[in-house]
Amino acid sequence: MSEHNLEEKMNPKTLALVAHDHKKQAMVSWAKKNQEKLRSHTLYATGTTGKILEKALNMRVKKFKSGPIGGDQQIGALIADQKIDILFFFWDPLEPQPHDPDVKALLRLAVVWNIPVASNIASADYLISSPFFSGSYDREVPDFTDHMNRQT
């Protein structure tokens, strides 16, 4: 069996938005600047980030729990279920996080399932300005059949 399958994704895409406390203002500023591009997509976010974005953008945002109490893992589960197309995760490398294992797990799942991740304004600008953001993209989805069927 092949190692990857192709999944063609057209608009609207499903976006996850997460921001650590010291990065929430950067996320809001970036999202406001790109509000029209975000409007046609489905937005998910961890709790506090979602509340702030929903108010600032006057758009519906599906909110999960706050990151430290399970929100990161809820979004990670959606990534594993192939229900998230892009992760915008503005994380703070200078501030220790009590839920660091959850943060690493979320980033790990994004890499495992081959979804694009923006970790700051510059990478978010690159992603949102890509022709793939507003058009179709054939993302290689890893095939874990052999892994799932392995003998233990």
N, C-alpha and C positions, 0 to 999 in steps of 0.2 A: 504494500500500500504506500502511496506517496506520503512524503513528510509534510506536505502543505496542501491545502485546498485554497482556491481563490473565492473570495466573497466580494461581489461587486456591490458597492454601497453608493446609492444616489442620495440626493437631499430628500427630506431633512435627515440630518444626522443626529445622533444622540451624544450630547457632550456632558462630561462630568467636570464640575468646577470646584476646586478645593483650595483653600488658602489658610496658611498658618496665621496666627494673630497679628504678627508684625508685617504680614504681606497682604492683609485683607484690603487695605486702602489701595495698594497697587492693583489688586484684582478688580476692584470696583472702578478705578480710573480706566483701566484697560477695557473692561466690559462696556463702560459708557461710551468710550471712543469707538467701539465696534458693535454698538447696540443693534444697528440695522442688519449687520451680517449675522448676529446671533438670533435675531427675531424669528427666523424661519426654521430654527432647529429646536429640538427638545433638550431642555436644560435640567440637569440633576446637580445637586450640591450637598455638601455636608451642612449640618444644621445652621450654625451661625452665619457662615458664608452665604448660604442660600437665602436666609432672611434679609441680610444686607443687600444682596444682589436683587432680590425680588422688589424691594422697596426702591432702590436706586434706578433700576431699569424699567419699573412698572411693567414687568413681565412675569409670567408664571414660571416658577422654579420648583421642581419636585425636590423637597427637602428630606434628608435623612437625619439620623442622629448626629450630634456633634462628633467630630473626628475622634477625640480621646475616649468617647464612650460607645464607639462602634460604627460611626459613620464611615470611616475609612474602609472598614471591613465590608460594610454594606455596598459601597461602590466597587470594592474589589470583587465581591460576589457577582455583581452585574458584568464586570469585565470578564470573569471566568465563564459566565453564561453567554458571552458575546453580545451583550446588549448595550455596550458603550463603544462608540467609535473613536473618540478623542478624549484624552484626559488633560485638562488644564490644571496643573497642581503647582501653585506658587508656594514653595516650601522655604522655610527659613534656615539656612545652613549655620547661622550664628547663634541660634537659640536652642538650648536643649529641649527636647520634646519628651514628655512623660510617656507618650504612646509611640515612641520611636520604632518598636517592632511592627506596629500596624502600618506606619508610614513606609517602612522598607517592604512590607508585604504588598502594599498597594502598588508601589513602583515595580516590584518584581512581577506581579501579575500583568501589568501593562506590557512589560518586555516579553513575558512568556506568551501572551496572546497577540503580540505584534501590533499594538495600537500606538499611535503617535502620542507623545507626551510633551507638553510645554511646561517648563519649570520656572519661567520668568517672563517678563514683558517681551524681551527680544525674541525668544523662541515662540511665544504665543503670536507675536506679529508675523513671524515667518509662516506658521501654520495657517493662520486665518487668511493670509494673503495668497496662499498656494491655490492654484486652479483646482486642486483636488478637494479643497474645502467646500467650494460651491458646486463642484461637478461630481462626476463619478470617480471612484477609485477602486481598483481591484487589489484588495488587501490579501496577502497570503495569510491564511489561517492555519496554524500548525495542526497537524493530524496526530493526535495522541493515542490512536487506536492500539498500537503496539504496547505503549506504556500501560494503558488501561487493561490489556489482556495478558500482561506478564504474569508468570507464575511466581508466587511468593512462598 
